[in-house]
Amino acid sequence: MIWELVATVFAGLGGAGIALLIRKLSKQAAPKWLVPAFAGLCMLGFQVQGEYDWYDHQTGLLPTGVVVVKAVEEKAIWRPWSYVFPQTTRFIAADVANSAQNKIDPNLILVDLYFFERRSAAKRVPQVIDCVQSARADFTDSFSAEANSTTQWYPLGDNDPLINAVCS
């Protein structure tokens, strides 16, 4: 995040430099307020561009076999442009390549879900997916095939992207 701050400052300096060049080429006829206005617009533009490029950049860094199963787009009043172009601020990815099928019940698959959020570290959450029942459960040390009655299962739709990615 410190590098993002440094880059934002340099974007502002670049914008101010462009405005100074405009003033010099116009023999100081351009208004003085152009310099801070260009600096501010360039810093704001750099931040907006970074916000919108974050999702594509993060998904581009995912290794082969990790599939995005959900992306959350948000709108915010302090970002009025997000009402026209919603911004993806978080997403969930499943590590399908390293998923493991249960030896006792082949309908159960253990998969790691990764939760990504802008300006936060990714979180890994192991999940058990029941491909027949279209449900998921949190994987814990006490999880077993016989403990299904005590395990809290959360239903998923038949066309849920997690079911489609893991069970296909």
DSSP file with accessible surface (Angstrom, degrees, kcal/mol):
  #  RESIDUE AA STRUCTURE BP1 BP2  ACC     N-H-->O    O-->H-N    N-H-->O    O-->H-N    TCO  KAPPA ALPHA  PHI   PSI    X-CA   Y-CA   Z-CA
    1    1 A M     >        0   0  162      0, 0.0     4,-1.8     0, 0.0     5,-0.1   0.000 360.0 360.0 360.0 -29.0    0.0    0.0    0.0
    2    2 A I  H  >  +     0   0  110      1,-0.2     4,-2.4     2,-0.2     5,-0.2   0.890 360.0  52.9 -64.6 -35.4    3.0    2.3    0.6
    3    3 A W  H  > S+     0   0  199      1,-0.2     4,-2.6     2,-0.2    -1,-0.2   0.841 105.2  54.3 -70.7 -30.3    3.9    1.9   -3.1
    4    4 A E  H  > S+     0   0   39      2,-0.2     4,-2.2     1,-0.2    -1,-0.2   0.907 108.8  48.9 -66.8 -39.3    0.4    2.9   -4.1
    5    5 A L  H  X S+     0   0  105     -4,-1.8     4,-2.3     2,-0.2    -2,-0.2   0.933 111.9  48.4 -64.1 -44.5    0.8    6.1   -2.1
    6    6 A V  H  X S+     0   0   53     -4,-2.4     4,-2.4     1,-0.2    -2,-0.2   0.929 112.0  49.3 -61.9 -44.2    4.2    6.8   -3.7
    7    7 A A  H  X S+     0   0   37     -4,-2.6     4,-2.2     1,-0.2    -1,-0.2   0.881 109.2  52.9 -64.5 -36.3    2.7    6.2   -7.2
    8    8 A T  H  X S+     0   0   17     -4,-2.2     4,-2.1     2,-0.2    -1,-0.2   0.914 108.6  49.5 -65.1 -42.4   -0.2    8.5   -6.5
    9    9 A V  H  X S+     0   0   72     -4,-2.3     4,-2.5     1,-0.2    -2,-0.2   0.929 111.2  49.4 -62.4 -42.2    2.1   11.3   -5.4
   10   10 A F  H  X S+     0   0  137     -4,-2.4     4,-2.5     1,-0.2    -1,-0.2   0.861 107.5  54.4 -68.1 -32.1    4.2   10.8   -8.6
   11   11 A A  H  X S+     0   0   25     -4,-2.2     4,-2.4     2,-0.2    -1,-0.2   0.916 109.5  48.6 -64.3 -40.4    1.0   10.9  -10.7
   12   12 A G  H  X S+     0   0    4     -4,-2.1     4,-2.6     2,-0.2    -2,-0.2   0.909 110.7  49.5 -64.2 -42.5    0.2   14.2   -9.1
   13   13 A L  H  X S+     0   0  106     -4,-2.5     4,-2.3     2,-0.2    -2,-0.2   0.898 110.8  50.7 -63.4 -38.3    3.6   15.5   -9.8
   14   14 A G  H  X S+     0   0   38     -4,-2.5     4,-2.1     2,-0.2    -2,-0.2   0.914 110.6  48.6 -65.0 -42.4    3.3   14.4  -13.4
   15   15 A G  H  X S+     0   0    1     -4,-2.4     4,-2.2     2,-0.2    24,-0.3   0.910 111.4  49.6 -63.4 -41.6    0.0   16.1  -13.7
   16   16 A A  H  X S+     0   0   18     -4,-2.6     4,-2.5     1,-0.2    -2,-0.2   0.899 109.3  53.3 -63.8 -38.2    1.4   19.3  -12.2
   17   17 A G  H  X S+     0   0   36     -4,-2.3     4,-2.2     2,-0.2    -2,-0.2   0.896 107.4  50.3 -63.8 -39.5    4.3   19.1  -14.6
   18   18 A I  H  X S+     0   0   89     -4,-2.1     4,-2.4     2,-0.2    -1,-0.2   0.928 111.3  48.8 -64.1 -42.6    2.0   18.8  -17.6
   19   19 A A  H  X S+     0   0    0     -4,-2.2     4,-2.5     1,-0.2    -2,-0.2   0.896 110.1  51.2 -65.3 -39.4    0.1   21.9  -16.4
   20   20 A L  H  X S+     0   0   97     -4,-2.5     4,-2.4     2,-0.2    -1,-0.2   0.894 109.6  50.8 -63.2 -38.7    3.4   23.8  -15.9
   21   21 A L  H  X S+     0   0  100     -4,-2.2     4,-2.8     2,-0.2    -2,-0.2   0.913 109.4  50.5 -64.3 -41.9    4.3   22.9  -19.4
   22   22 A I  H  X S+     0   0   64     -4,-2.4     4,-1.9     1,-0.2    -2,-0.2   0.921 111.3  48.7 -61.0 -43.7    1.0   24.1  -20.7
   23   23 A R  H  <>S+     0   0   29     -4,-2.5     5,-3.5     1,-0.2     6,-0.4   0.900 112.5  48.2 -63.5 -39.9    1.5   27.4  -18.8
   24   24 A K  H ><5S+     0   0  154     -4,-2.4     3,-1.4     3,-0.2    -2,-0.2   0.920 111.8  48.5 -67.6 -42.9    5.0   27.8  -20.3
   25   25 A L  H 3<5S+     0   0  129     -4,-2.8    -1,-0.2     1,-0.3    -2,-0.2   0.805 112.0  49.8 -67.4 -28.4    3.9   27.1  -23.8
   26   26 A S  T ><5S-     0   0   44     -4,-1.9     3,-1.0    -5,-0.2    -1,-0.3   0.302 117.7-114.4 -91.0  10.9    1.0   29.6  -23.5
   27   27 A K  T < 5S-     0   0  180     -3,-1.4    -3,-0.2     1,-0.2    -2,-0.1   0.919  73.1 -54.0  55.7  47.2    3.5   32.2  -22.1
   28   28 A Q  T 3 <S+     0   0  110     -5,-3.5    -1,-0.2    -8,-0.1    -4,-0.1   0.601 110.4 121.4  65.4  17.1    1.8   32.1  -18.7
   29   29 A A    <   +     0   0   83     -3,-1.0    -2,-0.1    -6,-0.4    -6,-0.1   0.784  50.2  88.5 -78.6 -26.7   -1.6   32.9  -20.2
   30   30 A A  S    S-     0   0   16     -7,-0.3    -4,-0.0    -8,-0.2    -7,-0.0  -0.437  95.4 -96.4 -68.8 144.7   -3.1   29.7  -18.8
   31   31 A P    >   -     0   0   54      0, 0.0     3,-1.3     0, 0.0     4,-0.3  -0.257  22.0-125.9 -66.0 152.2   -4.5   30.2  -15.3
   32   32 A K  T >  S+     0   0  162      1,-0.3     3,-1.4     2,-0.2    -2,-0.1   0.802 105.5  68.6 -66.2 -31.5   -2.4   29.4  -12.2
   33   33 A W  T 3> S+     0   0  169      1,-0.3     4,-1.8     2,-0.2    -1,-0.3   0.629  80.4  80.6 -66.2  -9.6   -5.1   27.1  -10.8
   34   34 A L  H <> S+     0   0   26     -3,-1.3     4,-2.7     1,-0.2    -1,-0.3   0.865  84.6  60.1 -63.4 -33.4   -4.4   24.7  -13.7
   35   35 A V  H <> S+     0   0   33     -3,-1.4     4,-2.2    -4,-0.3    -1,-0.2   0.967 110.6  35.8 -65.1 -55.7   -1.4   23.3  -11.8
   36   36 A P  H  > S+     0   0   86      0, 0.0     4,-2.7     0, 0.0     5,-0.2   0.865 116.7  56.0 -68.3 -29.2   -3.1   22.0   -8.7
   37   37 A A  H  X S+     0   0   34     -4,-1.8     4,-2.6     2,-0.2     5,-0.2   0.940 109.9  44.3 -65.9 -44.2   -6.2   21.0  -10.7
   38   38 A F  H  X S+     0   0   60     -4,-2.7     4,-2.4     2,-0.2     5,-0.2   0.902 113.5  51.8 -64.9 -40.8   -4.1   18.8  -13.0
   39   39 A A  H  X S+     0   0   18     -4,-2.2     4,-2.2   -24,-0.3    -2,-0.2   0.950 113.2  44.0 -61.2 -48.0   -2.3   17.4  -10.0
   40   40 A G  H  X S+     0   0   32     -4,-2.7     4,-2.7     1,-0.2     5,-0.2   0.914 113.8  49.6 -64.3 -43.4   -5.5   16.5   -8.3
   41   41 A L  H  X S+     0   0  116     -4,-2.6     4,-2.8    -5,-0.2    -1,-0.2   0.894 111.3  49.3 -64.7 -38.4   -7.2   15.1  -11.4
   42   42 A C  H  X S+     0   0   46     -4,-2.4     4,-2.3    -5,-0.2    -1,-0.2   0.904 112.4  47.4 -68.5 -39.2   -4.2   12.9  -12.2
   43   43 A M  H  X S+     0   0   70     -4,-2.2     4,-2.1    -5,-0.2    -2,-0.2   0.931 115.1  45.9 -66.6 -43.9   -4.0   11.6   -8.6
   44   44 A L  H  X S+     0   0   88     -4,-2.7     4,-2.6     1,-0.2     5,-0.2   0.936 113.1  50.0 -63.8 -44.3   -7.8   10.9   -8.6
   45   45 A G  H  X S+     0   0   37     -4,-2.8     4,-2.6    -5,-0.2    -2,-0.2   0.895 109.3  51.6 -61.1 -40.0   -7.6    9.3  -12.0
   46   46 A F  H  X S+     0   0   65     -4,-2.3     4,-2.3     2,-0.2    -1,-0.2   0.921 111.4  47.2 -64.1 -42.5   -4.7    7.0  -10.9
   47   47 A Q  H  X S+     0   0   46     -4,-2.1     4,-2.2     2,-0.2    -2,-0.2   0.918 113.0  48.0 -65.5 -43.8   -6.6    5.9   -7.9
   48   48 A V  H  X S+     0   0   35     -4,-2.6     4,-2.1     2,-0.2     5,-0.2   0.932 111.9  50.0 -63.2 -44.3   -9.8    5.2   -9.9
   49   49 A Q  H  X S+     0   0   90     -4,-2.6     4,-2.0    -5,-0.2    -2,-0.2   0.917 111.0  49.8 -61.0 -41.6   -7.8    3.3  -12.5
   50   50 A G  H  X S+     0   0   20     -4,-2.3     4,-1.1     1,-0.2    -1,-0.2   0.884 108.4  53.1 -64.7 -37.9   -6.2    1.2   -9.8
   51   51 A E  H  < S+     0   0   21     -4,-2.2     4,-0.5     1,-0.2    -1,-0.2   0.907 114.1  41.6 -63.7 -42.4   -9.5    0.4   -8.2
   52   52 A Y  H  X S+     0   0   63     -4,-2.1     4,-0.5     1,-0.2     3,-0.2   0.789 114.9  49.8 -79.2 -27.6  -10.9   -0.9  -11.5
   53   53 A D  H  X S+     0   0   74     -4,-2.0     4,-2.6    -5,-0.2     5,-0.2   0.631  89.4  84.9 -83.0 -13.8   -7.8   -2.8  -12.6
   54   54 A W  H  X S+     0   0   22     -4,-1.1     4,-2.9     1,-0.2     5,-0.2   0.919  89.1  47.7 -56.4 -48.7   -7.4   -4.6   -9.2
   55   55 A Y  H  > S+     0   0   52     -4,-0.5     4,-2.7    33,-0.3     5,-0.3   0.945 114.4  44.9 -61.6 -49.6   -9.8   -7.4  -10.1
   56   56 A D  H  X S+     0   0  104     -4,-0.5     4,-1.7     1,-0.2    -1,-0.2   0.894 114.9  49.9 -62.3 -38.1   -8.3   -8.2  -13.5
   57   57 A H  H  X S+     0   0  115     -4,-2.6     4,-0.9     2,-0.2    -2,-0.2   0.940 112.7  45.9 -65.3 -47.2   -4.8   -7.9  -12.0
   58   58 A Q  H >X S+     0   0   46     -4,-2.9     3,-0.7    -5,-0.2     4,-0.6   0.911 113.2  48.2 -64.3 -45.1   -5.6  -10.3   -9.1
   59   59 A T  H >< S+     0   0   38     -4,-2.7     3,-0.7     1,-0.2    -1,-0.2   0.838 107.1  58.0 -67.0 -28.6   -7.3  -12.9  -11.3
   60   60 A G  H 3< S+     0   0   63     -4,-1.7    -1,-0.2    -5,-0.3    -2,-0.2   0.754 103.7  53.1 -69.6 -23.3   -4.4  -12.8  -13.7
   61   61 A L  H << S+     0   0  110     -4,-0.9    -1,-0.2    -3,-0.7    -2,-0.2   0.575  83.2 110.7 -86.9 -10.2   -2.1  -13.8  -10.9
   62   62 A L  S << S-     0   0   32     -3,-0.7     3,-0.1    -4,-0.6    -3,-0.0  -0.417  72.2-117.8 -66.8 138.2   -4.1  -16.8  -10.0
   63   63 A P    >   -     0   0   87      0, 0.0     3,-1.8     0, 0.0    -1,-0.1  -0.258  41.2 -78.6 -70.9 164.3   -2.4  -20.1  -10.8
   64   64 A T  T 3  S+     0   0  144      1,-0.2     3,-0.1    31,-0.0    33,-0.0  -0.365 119.5  33.6 -61.0 135.7   -3.8  -22.6  -13.3
   65   65 A G  T 3  S+     0   0   24      1,-0.3    32,-1.6    -3,-0.1    31,-1.3   0.324  88.3 110.3  97.5  -7.7   -6.6  -24.6  -11.6
   66   66 A V  E <   -A   95   0A  22     -3,-1.8     2,-0.4    29,-0.2    -1,-0.3  -0.913  51.8-167.0-101.9 120.8   -7.8  -21.8   -9.4
   67   67 A V  E     -A   94   0A  62     27,-2.8    27,-3.2    -2,-0.6     2,-0.5  -0.891  22.5-124.1-115.9 134.6  -11.2  -20.7  -10.7
   68   68 A V  E     +A   93   0A  46     -2,-0.4    25,-0.3    25,-0.3     3,-0.1  -0.645  30.0 174.5 -74.6 124.0  -13.2  -17.6   -9.7
   69   69 A V  E     +     0   0A  18     23,-2.7     2,-0.3    -2,-0.5    93,-0.2   0.598  64.9  16.1-107.6 -15.6  -16.6  -18.7   -8.4
   70   70 A K  E     -A   92   0A 124     22,-1.6    22,-2.9    91,-0.1     2,-0.4  -0.942  55.7-170.8-158.8 136.2  -18.0  -15.4   -7.3
   71   71 A A  E     -A   91   0A  43     -2,-0.3     2,-0.6    20,-0.2    20,-0.2  -0.992  16.0-147.2-126.2 135.5  -17.2  -11.7   -7.9
   72   72 A V  E     -A   90   0A  35     18,-3.0    17,-1.9    -2,-0.4    18,-1.0  -0.914   9.2-163.2-108.7 118.9  -18.9   -9.0   -5.9
   73   73 A E  E     -A   88   0A 124     -2,-0.6     2,-0.3    15,-0.2    15,-0.3  -0.835  12.8-168.1 -99.2 138.5  -19.5   -5.6   -7.6
   74   74 A E  E     -A   87   0A  68     13,-3.1    13,-2.1    -2,-0.4     2,-0.4  -0.922  16.3-154.5-128.5 153.9  -20.3   -2.7   -5.4
   75   75 A K        -     0   0  120     -2,-0.3     2,-0.4    11,-0.2     8,-0.1  -0.939  16.3-171.1-120.5 144.7  -21.6    0.9   -5.8
   76   76 A A  B >   -G   79   0B   9      3,-0.6     3,-1.4    -2,-0.4     6,-0.3  -0.999  29.8-135.0-140.8 143.5  -20.7    3.6   -3.3
   77   77 A I  T 3  S+     0   0  135     -2,-0.4    -1,-0.1     1,-0.3     6,-0.1   0.819 108.6  56.6 -66.4 -31.0  -22.0    7.1   -2.9
   78   78 A W  T 3  S+     0   0  184      1,-0.3    -1,-0.3     2,-0.1     3,-0.1   0.537 108.3  51.2 -80.1  -3.7  -18.4    8.5   -2.4
   79   79 A R  B X  S+G   76   0B  41     -3,-1.4     3,-2.1     1,-0.1    -3,-0.6  -0.731  70.1 175.7-124.5  78.0  -17.6    6.9   -5.8
   80   80 A P  G >  S+     0   0   79      0, 0.0     3,-1.5     0, 0.0     4,-0.4   0.821  75.4  63.1 -59.1 -28.6  -20.3    8.4   -8.0
   81   81 A W  G >> S+     0   0   81      1,-0.3     4,-2.6     2,-0.2     3,-1.0   0.731  87.4  73.7 -67.7 -18.4  -18.9    6.8  -11.1
   82   82 A S  G <4 S+     0   0    0     -3,-2.1    -1,-0.3    -6,-0.3     5,-0.1   0.683  85.0  64.7 -72.1 -14.3  -19.5    3.4   -9.6
   83   83 A Y  G <4 S+     0   0  126     -3,-1.5    -1,-0.3    -4,-0.3    -2,-0.2   0.789 111.9  35.1 -74.2 -26.4  -23.2    3.8  -10.3
   84   84 A V  T <4 S+     0   0  104     -3,-1.0    -2,-0.2    -4,-0.4    -1,-0.1   0.865 136.2  22.9 -88.5 -44.8  -22.4    3.8  -14.0
   85   85 A F  S  < S-     0   0  139     -4,-2.6    -1,-0.3     2,-0.0    -2,-0.1  -0.850  86.1-144.9-124.2  91.9  -19.5    1.3  -13.8
   86   86 A P        -     0   0   42      0, 0.0     2,-0.4     0, 0.0   -11,-0.2  -0.242  17.0-129.9 -58.1 147.7  -19.8   -0.9  -10.7
   87   87 A Q  E     -A   74   0A   1    -13,-2.1   -13,-3.1    -5,-0.1     2,-0.7  -0.832   5.8-130.8-105.9 133.9  -16.5   -1.9   -9.2
   88   88 A T  E     +A   73   0A  19     -2,-0.4   -33,-0.3   -15,-0.3   -15,-0.2  -0.750  33.5 167.5 -81.8 114.9  -15.5   -5.4   -8.2
   89   89 A T  E     +     0   0A  11    -17,-1.9    29,-2.5    -2,-0.7     2,-0.3   0.588  60.5  10.4-106.0 -16.6  -14.1   -5.1   -4.7
   90   90 A R  E     -AB  72 117A 102    -18,-1.0   -18,-3.0    27,-0.2     2,-0.3  -0.986  59.0-179.1-157.9 157.9  -13.9   -8.8   -3.7
   91   91 A F  E     -AB  71 116A   4     25,-2.1    25,-2.9    -2,-0.3     2,-0.4  -0.980  21.5-128.9-156.3 162.9  -14.2  -12.3   -5.1
   92   92 A I  E     -AB  70 115A  38    -22,-2.9   -23,-2.7    -2,-0.3   -22,-1.6  -0.967  21.6-170.2-117.9 133.8  -14.0  -15.9   -4.2
   93   93 A A  E     -AB  68 114A   0     21,-2.5    21,-3.3    -2,-0.4     2,-0.4  -0.956  10.7-146.5-124.4 143.2  -11.8  -18.4   -6.0
   94   94 A A  E     -AB  67 113A   0    -27,-3.2   -27,-2.8    -2,-0.4     2,-1.7  -0.922  14.5-135.2-110.6 134.4  -11.8  -22.2   -5.6
   95   95 A D  E     +A   66   0A  14     17,-2.6     3,-0.5    -2,-0.4    17,-0.4  -0.600  37.3 164.1 -86.3  80.6   -8.6  -24.3   -5.9
   96   96 A V    >   +     0   0   36     -2,-1.7     3,-1.5   -31,-1.3    -1,-0.2   0.853  66.4  62.1 -69.9 -34.8  -10.1  -27.0   -8.2
   97   97 A A  T 3  S+     0   0   63    -32,-1.6    -1,-0.2     1,-0.3   -31,-0.1   0.826 110.7  38.7 -63.9 -30.7   -6.8  -28.4   -9.3
   98   98 A N  T 3  S+     0   0  122     -3,-0.5    -1,-0.3   -33,-0.2    -2,-0.2   0.146  86.6 128.1-106.5  18.5   -5.8  -29.4   -5.7
   99   99 A S    <   -     0   0   40     -3,-1.5     2,-0.4    12,-0.1    12,-0.2  -0.391  47.6-144.3 -72.4 155.3   -9.3  -30.6   -4.6
  100  100 A A  E     -C  110   0A  53     10,-2.5    10,-3.3    -2,-0.1     2,-0.3  -0.983   3.2-136.9-128.5 132.6   -9.5  -34.0   -3.0
  101  101 A Q  E     -C  109   0A 126     -2,-0.4     8,-0.2     8,-0.2     2,-0.2  -0.670  30.6-110.9 -86.1 139.2  -12.3  -36.6   -3.3
  102  102 A N        -     0   0   48      6,-2.9     6,-0.2     3,-0.5    -1,-0.1  -0.482  17.7-146.9 -69.2 134.8  -13.3  -38.4   -0.1
  103  103 A K  S    S+     0   0  209     -2,-0.2    -1,-0.1     1,-0.2    -2,-0.0   0.801  97.4  43.7 -74.9 -29.0  -12.3  -42.1   -0.2
  104  104 A I  S    S+     0   0  120      1,-0.3    -1,-0.2     2,-0.0    -2,-0.0   0.913 129.9  21.6 -80.5 -46.9  -15.3  -43.2    1.8
  105  105 A D    >   -     0   0   43      3,-0.1     3,-2.1     1,-0.1    -3,-0.5  -0.899  66.7-166.1-124.4 100.7  -17.9  -41.1    0.0
  106  106 A P  T 3  S+     0   0   69      0, 0.0    -1,-0.1     0, 0.0    -4,-0.1   0.621  84.4  71.1 -65.8  -8.7  -16.8  -40.0   -3.5
  107  107 A N  T 3  S+     0   0   70     -6,-0.1    24,-2.7    23,-0.1     2,-0.5   0.611  85.2  80.5 -79.5 -12.6  -19.6  -37.5   -3.6
  108  108 A L  E <   - D   0 130A   1     -3,-2.1    -6,-2.9    22,-0.2     2,-0.4  -0.842  62.4-173.6 -97.1 130.7  -17.7  -35.4   -1.0
  109  109 A I  E     -CD 101 129A  17     20,-2.5    20,-3.1    -2,-0.5     2,-0.5  -0.985  16.9-144.1-127.7 129.8  -14.9  -33.2   -2.3
  110  110 A L  E     +CD 100 128A  60    -10,-3.3   -10,-2.5    -2,-0.4     2,-0.3  -0.819  30.7 167.7 -91.3 126.2  -12.5  -31.1   -0.1
  111  111 A V  E     - D   0 127A   2     16,-2.8    16,-3.2    -2,-0.5     2,-0.5  -0.986  33.1-125.8-140.2 146.6  -11.6  -27.8   -1.8
  112  112 A D  E     - D   0 126A  39    -17,-0.4   -17,-2.6    -2,-0.3     2,-0.4  -0.832  21.5-157.6 -92.9 128.3   -9.9  -24.7   -0.6
  113  113 A L  E     -BD  94 125A   8     12,-2.4    12,-3.0    -2,-0.5     2,-0.5  -0.886   4.2-153.8-102.0 138.6  -11.7  -21.4   -1.1
  114  114 A Y  E     -BD  93 124A  61    -21,-3.3   -21,-2.5    -2,-0.4     2,-0.6  -0.962   1.8-154.8-115.1 127.2   -9.8  -18.2   -1.3
  115  115 A F  E     -BD  92 123A  78      8,-2.9     8,-2.0    -2,-0.5     2,-0.4  -0.899  13.4-170.4-103.7 117.3  -11.4  -14.9   -0.3
  116  116 A F  E     +B   91   0A  29    -25,-2.9   -25,-2.1    -2,-0.6     2,-0.3  -0.888   7.7 174.4-109.0 138.1   -9.9  -11.9   -1.9
  117  117 A E  E >   -B   90   0A  89      3,-0.5     3,-1.9    -2,-0.4   -27,-0.2  -0.997  41.1 -93.2-142.3 143.0  -10.7   -8.3   -1.0
  118  118 A R  T 3  S+     0   0   42    -29,-2.5     3,-0.1    -2,-0.3   -29,-0.0  -0.284 109.8   3.8 -55.7 130.6   -9.2   -5.0   -2.1
  119  119 A R  T 3  S+     0   0  112      1,-0.2     2,-0.3     0, 0.0    -1,-0.3   0.742 114.4  98.4  63.3  27.4   -6.5   -3.9    0.3
  120  120 A S  S <  S-     0   0   62     -3,-1.9    -3,-0.5     3,-0.0    -1,-0.2  -0.977  78.8-103.0-137.3 155.2   -6.7   -7.0    2.4
  121  121 A A        -     0   0   81     -2,-0.3     2,-0.1     1,-0.1    -6,-0.0  -0.461  45.7-101.6 -73.7 147.8   -4.8  -10.2    2.6
  122  122 A A        -     0   0   52     -2,-0.1     2,-0.4    -6,-0.1    -6,-0.2  -0.396  33.8-145.8 -68.5 146.3   -6.4  -13.3    1.0
  123  123 A K  E     -D  115   0A 120     -8,-2.0    -8,-2.9    -2,-0.1     2,-0.5  -0.959   2.1-147.0-117.8 136.0   -8.0  -15.8    3.3
  124  124 A R  E     +D  114   0A 137     -2,-0.4   -10,-0.2   -10,-0.2   -12,-0.0  -0.867  17.1 179.0-103.2 129.5   -8.0  -19.6    2.8
  125  125 A V  E     -D  113   0A  48    -12,-3.0   -12,-2.4    -2,-0.5     2,-0.2  -0.957  21.6-139.5-131.7 112.3  -11.1  -21.5    4.0
  126  126 A P  E     -D  112   0A  33      0, 0.0    13,-2.0     0, 0.0     2,-0.3  -0.532  26.6-174.1 -72.2 136.5  -11.3  -25.3    3.4
  127  127 A Q  E     -DE 111 138A   5    -16,-3.2   -16,-2.8    11,-0.2     2,-0.5  -0.954  23.0-138.9-130.8 150.2  -14.7  -26.5    2.4
  128  128 A V  E     -DE 110 137A   5      9,-3.0     9,-2.1    -2,-0.3     2,-0.5  -0.948  21.3-158.3-107.5 128.2  -16.4  -29.8    1.9
  129  129 A I  E     -DE 109 136A   0    -20,-3.1   -20,-2.5    -2,-0.5     2,-0.8  -0.923   8.3-153.8-110.6 127.7  -18.7  -29.9   -1.2
  130  130 A D  E  >> -DE 108 135A  18      5,-3.0     5,-1.6    -2,-0.5     4,-1.0  -0.895   8.5-169.2 -99.4 108.0  -21.4  -32.5   -1.5
  131  131 A a  T  45S+     0   0   32    -24,-2.7    -1,-0.1    -2,-0.8   -23,-0.1   0.795  83.1  47.2 -72.0 -27.5  -22.0  -32.9   -5.2
  132  132 A V  T  45S+     0   0   86    -25,-0.3    -1,-0.2     1,-0.2   -24,-0.1   0.925 119.8  36.2 -79.4 -45.5  -25.2  -35.0   -4.9
  133  133 A Q  T  45S-     0   0  136    -26,-0.1    23,-0.3     2,-0.1    -2,-0.2   0.523 102.3-129.9 -83.5  -7.2  -26.9  -32.8   -2.3
  134  134 A S  T  <5 +     0   0   10     -4,-1.0    22,-3.6     1,-0.2     2,-0.3   0.971  64.9 124.3  51.4  60.8  -25.6  -29.5   -3.8
  135  135 A A  E   < -EF 130 155A   8     -5,-1.6    -5,-3.0    20,-0.3     2,-0.3  -0.937  47.8-148.2-143.1 163.8  -24.4  -28.3   -0.4
  136  136 A R  E     -EF 129 154A  67     18,-2.3    18,-3.4    -2,-0.3     2,-0.3  -0.946   8.9-170.6-133.7 156.7  -21.2  -27.1    1.3
  137  137 A A  E     -E  128   0A   0     -9,-2.1    -9,-3.0    -2,-0.3     2,-0.3  -0.990  33.1-102.4-143.8 149.5  -19.8  -27.4    4.9
  138  138 A D  E     -E  127   0A  71     14,-0.5     2,-0.5    -2,-0.3   -11,-0.2  -0.546  38.6-126.9 -68.9 133.8  -16.9  -25.9    6.7
  139  139 A F        +     0   0   78    -13,-2.0     2,-0.3    -2,-0.3    -1,-0.1  -0.736  39.0 166.8 -85.9 125.0  -14.1  -28.4    7.0
  140  140 A T    >   -     0   0   68     -2,-0.5     3,-1.6     1,-0.0   -13,-0.0  -0.827  51.7-100.3-127.8 171.3  -12.9  -28.7   10.6
  141  141 A D  T 3  S+     0   0  170     -2,-0.3    -2,-0.0     1,-0.3    -1,-0.0   0.796 122.7  53.5 -63.2 -26.1  -10.7  -31.3   12.4
  142  142 A S  T 3  S+     0   0   99      2,-0.0    -1,-0.3     5,-0.0     2,-0.2   0.445  82.0 117.9 -90.1   2.5  -13.8  -33.0   13.7
  143  143 A F    <   +     0   0   26     -3,-1.6     2,-0.3     3,-0.0     5,-0.1  -0.480  34.0 152.9 -73.0 133.7  -15.4  -33.4   10.2
  144  144 A S    >   -     0   0   44     -2,-0.2     3,-0.8     1,-0.1     7,-0.1  -0.980  56.2-108.6-151.7 164.5  -15.9  -37.0    9.1
  145  145 A A  G >  S+     0   0   17     -2,-0.3     3,-0.8     1,-0.3    -1,-0.1   0.844 120.0  51.3 -65.5 -31.2  -18.3  -38.9    6.8
  146  146 A E  G >  S+     0   0  144      1,-0.2     3,-0.5     2,-0.1    -1,-0.3   0.688  99.2  66.2 -77.8 -18.0  -20.0  -40.4    9.8
  147  147 A A  G X>  +     0   0   18     -3,-0.8     4,-1.2     1,-0.2     3,-1.2   0.157  61.6 118.2 -91.4  20.2  -20.5  -37.0   11.5
  148  148 A N  G <4  +     0   0   58     -3,-0.8    -1,-0.2     1,-0.3     5,-0.1   0.798  69.0  60.6 -59.1 -27.8  -22.9  -35.7    8.8
  149  149 A S  G <4 S+     0   0  115     -3,-0.5    -1,-0.3     1,-0.2    -2,-0.1   0.827 111.4  38.5 -71.1 -27.6  -25.7  -35.4   11.3
  150  150 A T  T <4 S+     0   0  115     -3,-1.2     2,-0.3     2,-0.1    -1,-0.2   0.569  96.3  98.3 -96.4 -10.2  -23.7  -32.9   13.4
  151  151 A T  S  < S-     0   0   24     -4,-1.2     2,-0.8    -7,-0.1    -8,-0.0  -0.630  75.2-128.5 -81.4 134.4  -22.1  -31.1   10.5
  152  152 A Q        -     0   0  121     -2,-0.3   -14,-0.5   -14,-0.1     2,-0.4  -0.745  27.9-164.5 -84.8 110.5  -23.8  -27.8    9.4
  153  153 A W        -     0   0   52     -2,-0.8   -16,-0.2   -16,-0.1   -18,-0.0  -0.799   7.8-153.6 -97.9 139.2  -24.5  -28.1    5.7
  154  154 A Y  E     -F  136   0A  88    -18,-3.4   -18,-2.3    -2,-0.4     2,-0.0  -0.956  22.0-125.0-112.6 120.8  -25.4  -25.0    3.7
  155  155 A P  E     -F  135   0A 117      0, 0.0     2,-0.3     0, 0.0   -20,-0.3  -0.338  24.1-165.7 -68.7 144.5  -27.5  -25.6    0.5
  156  156 A L        -     0   0   31    -22,-3.6     2,-0.0   -23,-0.3     0, 0.0  -0.916  27.1-102.2-122.1 153.1  -26.2  -24.4   -2.9
  157  157 A G    >   -     0   0   45     -2,-0.3     3,-1.7     1,-0.1     6,-0.2  -0.311  29.7-114.5 -71.0 158.4  -28.2  -24.1   -6.0
  158  158 A D  T 3  S+     0   0  123      1,-0.3    -1,-0.1     5,-0.1   -24,-0.1   0.820 119.6  43.9 -63.1 -30.0  -27.8  -26.8   -8.8
  159  159 A N  T 3  S+     0   0  139      4,-0.1    -1,-0.3     5,-0.0    -2,-0.1   0.117  82.2 140.1-101.1  20.4  -26.3  -24.1  -11.1
  160  160 A D    <>  -     0   0   47     -3,-1.7     4,-2.6     1,-0.1     5,-0.2  -0.425  58.2-130.7 -62.9 135.6  -24.1  -22.6   -8.4
  161  161 A P  H  > S+     0   0   67      0, 0.0     4,-2.2     0, 0.0     5,-0.2   0.829 107.2  55.7 -60.0 -30.1  -20.7  -21.7   -9.8
  162  162 A L  H  > S+     0   0    9      2,-0.2     4,-2.4   -93,-0.2     5,-0.3   0.938 109.6  44.9 -67.6 -44.2  -18.9  -23.5   -6.9
  163  163 A I  H  > S+     0   0   11     -6,-0.2     4,-2.5     1,-0.2     5,-0.3   0.932 114.3  49.9 -63.1 -44.6  -20.8  -26.8   -7.7
  164  164 A N  H  X S+     0   0   80     -4,-2.6     4,-0.6     1,-0.2    -1,-0.2   0.881 114.7  43.9 -62.4 -39.0  -20.1  -26.4  -11.4
  165  165 A A  H  < S+     0   0   20     -4,-2.2    -1,-0.2    -5,-0.2    -2,-0.2   0.901 123.4  33.2 -74.6 -40.6  -16.4  -25.8  -10.8
  166  166 A V  H  < S+     0   0    9     -4,-2.4    -2,-0.2    -5,-0.2    -3,-0.2   0.883 121.9  42.0 -86.0 -40.1  -15.8  -28.5   -8.3
  167  167 A a  H  <        0   0   40     -4,-2.5    -3,-0.2    -5,-0.3    -1,-0.2   0.483 360.0 360.0 -92.5  -4.4  -18.1  -31.3   -9.3
  168  168 A S     <        0   0  132     -4,-0.6    -4,-0.0    -5,-0.3    -3,-0.0  -0.377 360.0 360.0 -84.4 360.0  -17.7  -31.3  -13.0
